[in-house]
Amino acid sequence: MRPAALAARRSGRPAPARRGLSRAQWSITLRISAVMSVIILLIGVIVYCVMLFAQRADAERDTQWGVEHNTVESPPVCVFMIIEENGVVTRTPGTPRGLPVRSSMDAVRAGAAPILQRVTRDGEPYTVRTARRGSQVVQAAYGERFQRADRDHLLTAFAAAEGVGLLLVALASGMLARRAMTPLAEALERQRRFVADASHELRTPLTQLHTRAQLLARRSDAAGPGALSADLRRLVAGTRQLGEVIDDLLLSAQLSSSPSGPRALVDLDGLAREAVAAEDARAQAAGVSVRLRSGPGRHVVAGTASALRRVIAGLLDNALAHTPAGGEVTVTLDALGADTVRLTVRDDGTGFDPREAERIFERFARASGGQDGGRRFGLGLALAREVVEAHRGRITAEGKLGEGALFTVELPAARSSADAVPRRRPGAPAGASGAADERRPGAFRR
């Protein structure tokens, strides 16, 4: 599943653009369904009218034939014959009550033209034709009971067809509308995510570079060449990371389902040390100590170094942002057997409500409570979860108001040999690989 879909599913509140597209999809579905419903209704009305016309024609034809040719003993189907001759009236056995129509027979007997009429007797409709045949006055009454039953069956069939057709049309139009709008929704989502991710991801490196530049300006007259050289190297490293962020953001805007790019062996210990070193100046200014604890074993995973670096930097940035002066942030690396590498970032800052441990990974989440009205998590944790899950890992959070927070990242360990990725960068202090508890230079309490 794509990261956008994962984030949307977790949040439960789609973006305004996506809500607008969803409303448009429902509008299209309802309009198409309404149009198809009207079309089916018109077809039903036309068929019903044609059937009614044909039935009336059949009734008139049968009564005409009965008046001209039939007797009371051999009437057409559904026709009742009544014949009056010399004052004697004979009728077909079973003729309903209310027949014959006496007024029509009297009028024809008096010399009136043949009469065709529709009457109702005991709730049943009849087509009645009265005419003279020689010395006889003949009346043929066609019972429309079965015709009415046929029309009722037709109406029932059309009602069922209307309902089923409306359902099928709604489903089909909904699927077509969704399929038609999916590319637009994905494009809008990528645009929104690109803007949000770019603004968030560029903030931390730029802040670090600004802080380094300020320190260089202050120390330029008093510091020795060694201190300036170290700060310059970190400044160069920060600019390199900024370029990597920009490259990754440009790649994420492409139509690709992979958010993390090509995979390689990555030493999480080295990335953690880089992240801690990059935050030295900020930690000093804030009066917060940053401690790195690297346990025994290999801390190598398969993934994208720039993306995993941003995860560690984001967690560290989040911890520093919510830890007051005199507090401590601890980054710990452990190898859980041969299959998993665990990285934790613990702080003793403002913390958060344990009930919000899952919600804080939503974009722009804000925890409730606290002195500042709620701890704000922005995009960092949401982006961290997407990157970790893209690396087939998981990230969790634990916390308590006023007692700090603990973020845990677990990633599958790489299956390669220990020599595939160096444990330390060239120039790292000797013996650093065996350190179990290291406080980075400069990251101390003030």
Residue pairs with C-beta under 8 A, 6 or more apart in sequence:
1 9
2 257
3 259
3 386
3 389
3 390
4 186
4 189
4 190
4 193
6 385
6 386
6 389
7 362
7 363
7 382
7 386
8 14
8 15
8 18
10 358
10 361
10 362
11 362
11 363
14 22
15 188
15 189
15 192
17 185
17 188
17 189
17 192
18 185
18 188
18 189
21 181
21 184
21 185
21 188
24 177
24 181
25 174
25 177
25 178
25 181
28 173
28 177
29 170
29 173
29 174
29 177
32 169
32 170
32 173
32 177
33 166
33 169
33 170
33 173
36 165
36 166
36 169
36 173
37 162
37 165
37 166
37 169
40 158
40 161
40 162
40 165
40 166
41 162
44 155
44 158
44 161
44 162
47 154
47 158
48 151
48 154
48 155
48 158
51 150
51 151
51 154
52 151
55 144
55 147
55 150
55 151
56 127
58 147
59 127
59 142
59 144
59 147
60 116
60 127
60 129
62 76
62 77
62 78
62 79
62 140
62 142
63 79
63 116
63 127
63 128
63 129
63 140
63 141
63 142
64 129
64 140
65 76
66 75
66 76
66 79
66 81
66 129
66 138
66 140
67 114
67 129
67 130
67 131
67 133
67 138
67 139
67 140
68 131
68 133
70 76
70 79
70 81
70 140
71 81
71 83
72 81
72 82
72 83
72 90
72 91
72 92
73 92
75 81
75 92
75 140
78 142
78 143
78 144
78 145
78 146
79 92
79 140
79 141
79 142
79 143
80 91
80 92
80 94
80 95
80 96
80 99
80 140
80 141
80 143
81 91
81 92
81 138
81 139
81 140
82 89
82 90
82 91
82 92
82 95
82 99
82 100
82 105
82 138
82 139
82 140
82 141
83 89
83 90
83 91
83 136
83 137
83 138
83 139
84 90
84 100
84 105
84 109
84 136
84 137
84 138
84 139
85 135
85 136
85 137
86 135
89 100
91 99
91 100
95 141
96 121
96 122
96 124
96 126
96 141
96 143
97 121
97 122
98 119
98 121
98 122
99 121
99 126
99 128
99 139
99 141
100 128
100 130
100 139
100 141
101 117
101 119
101 128
101 130
101 139
101 141
104 115
104 117
104 128
104 130
104 139
105 130
105 137
105 139
107 115
107 130
108 114
108 115
108 130
108 131
108 132
108 137
109 132
109 137
114 129
114 130
114 131
114 132
115 128
115 129
115 130
115 131
116 127
116 128
116 129
117 127
117 128
117 129
118 125
118 126
118 127
118 128
119 125
119 126
119 128
120 126
124 143
124 144
124 145
125 144
125 145
125 148
126 141
126 142
126 143
126 144
127 141
127 142
127 144
128 139
128 140
128 141
128 142
129 139
129 140
129 142
130 137
130 138
130 139
131 137
131 138
132 138
190 252
190 253
193 252
194 249
194 252
194 253
196 363
196 379
197 249
197 252
197 379
197 383
198 249
200 378
200 379
200 380
200 383
201 245
201 249
201 310
201 383
202 242
202 245
202 246
204 313
204 314
204 317
205 238
205 241
205 242
205 245
206 242
207 282
208 238
208 278
208 279
208 281
208 282
209 235
209 238
209 239
209 242
211 281
211 282
211 285
212 231
212 234
212 235
212 238
212 281
213 235
215 231
215 281
216 228
216 231
216 232
216 235
219 227
219 228
219 231
220 228
234 277
234 278
237 274
237 278
238 278
241 306
241 309
244 306
244 309
245 306
245 310
247 306
248 261
248 304
248 306
248 307
251 261
252 259
258 390
259 307
259 386
259 387
259 390
260 303
260 304
260 307
260 387
260 390
260 391
261 304
261 306
261 307
262 304
263 302
263 303
263 304
264 302
264 303
264 304
264 305
265 300
265 301
265 302
265 414
265 416
265 420
265 421
266 300
266 301
266 302
266 303
266 304
266 305
266 308
266 414
266 421
267 299
267 300
267 421
267 422
267 423
268 299
268 300
268 301
268 308
268 312
268 333
268 341
268 343
268 411
269 294
269 299
269 333
269 423
269 424
269 433
270 422
270 423
270 424
270 425
271 305
271 308
271 309
271 312
272 292
272 294
272 312
272 331
272 333
272 343
273 292
273 428
273 432
273 440
274 309
275 309
275 312
275 313
275 316
275 331
276 290
276 292
276 316
276 331
276 440
276 443
277 440
278 313
279 290
279 313
279 316
279 317
279 320
279 443
280 290
280 440
280 441
280 442
280 443
281 442
282 320
283 289
283 290
283 320
283 329
283 442
283 443
284 442
284 443
284 444
284 446
286 320
286 323
286 325
287 325
287 326
287 445
287 446
288 320
288 323
288 324
288 325
288 326
288 327
288 328
288 329
288 443
288 445
289 327
289 328
289 329
289 439
289 443
289 444
289 445
290 316
290 320
290 328
290 329
290 330
290 331
290 439
290 440
290 443
291 328
291 329
291 330
291 331
291 437
291 438
291 439
291 440
291 443
292 330
292 331
292 332
292 333
292 438
292 439
292 440
293 330
293 331
293 332
293 333
293 436
293 437
293 438
294 332
294 333
294 433
294 435
294 436
294 438
295 332
295 333
295 334
295 335
295 436
296 335
296 436
297 334
297 335
298 335
298 341
298 413
298 414
298 418
298 423
299 333
299 335
299 341
299 343
299 423
300 341
300 413
300 414
300 416
300 418
300 420
300 421
301 308
301 341
301 391
301 411
301 412
301 413
301 414
302 391
302 412
302 414
303 391
303 411
304 391
307 387
307 390
307 391
308 387
308 391
310 383
310 384
310 387
311 383
311 384
311 387
311 388
311 395
311 409
312 331
312 343
312 345
314 380
314 381
314 383
314 384
315 345
315 380
315 381
315 384
315 407
315 409
316 329
316 331
316 345
317 380
318 345
318 377
318 380
318 381
318 407
319 329
319 345
319 346
319 347
319 349
319 405
319 407
320 329
320 347
322 347
322 349
322 350
322 351
322 375
322 405
323 329
323 347
323 348
323 349
323 350
323 404
324 349
324 350
325 446
326 445
327 347
327 348
327 349
327 404
328 347
328 348
328 445
329 345
329 346
329 347
330 344
330 345
330 346
330 347
331 343
331 344
331 345
332 342
332 343
332 344
332 345
332 346
333 341
333 342
333 343
334 341
334 342
334 344
335 341
335 342
335 413
336 342
336 410
338 413
339 412
339 413
340 410
340 411
340 412
340 413
341 410
341 411
341 412
341 413
342 408
342 409
342 410
343 408
343 409
343 411
344 406
344 407
344 408
344 409
345 406
345 407
346 404
346 405
346 406
346 407
347 404
347 405
348 403
348 404
349 404
349 405
350 370
350 371
350 372
350 375
350 401
350 402
350 404
351 370
351 375
351 399
351 400
351 401
351 402
351 403
351 404
351 405
352 360
352 367
352 369
352 370
352 375
352 397
352 399
352 400
352 401
352 405
353 367
353 368
353 369
353 399
353 401
354 398
354 399
354 400
356 365
356 367
356 368
357 396
357 397
357 398
357 399
358 397
359 365
360 367
360 375
360 377
360 381
360 397
361 377
361 381
361 382
361 384
361 385
361 395
361 397
362 382
363 378
363 379
363 382
364 376
364 377
364 378
364 379
365 376
365 377
365 381
365 382
366 374
366 375
366 376
366 377
367 374
367 375
367 376
367 377
368 374
369 401
370 401
370 402
381 397
381 407
384 395
384 409
385 395
388 394
388 395
388 409
388 411
389 395
391 411
391 412
392 411
392 412
393 409
393 410
393 411
393 412
394 409
394 410
395 407
395 408
395 409
395 410
396 407
396 408
397 405
397 406
397 407
397 408
398 405
398 406
398 407
398 408
399 405
399 406
414 420
414 421
423 433
424 432
424 433
432 438
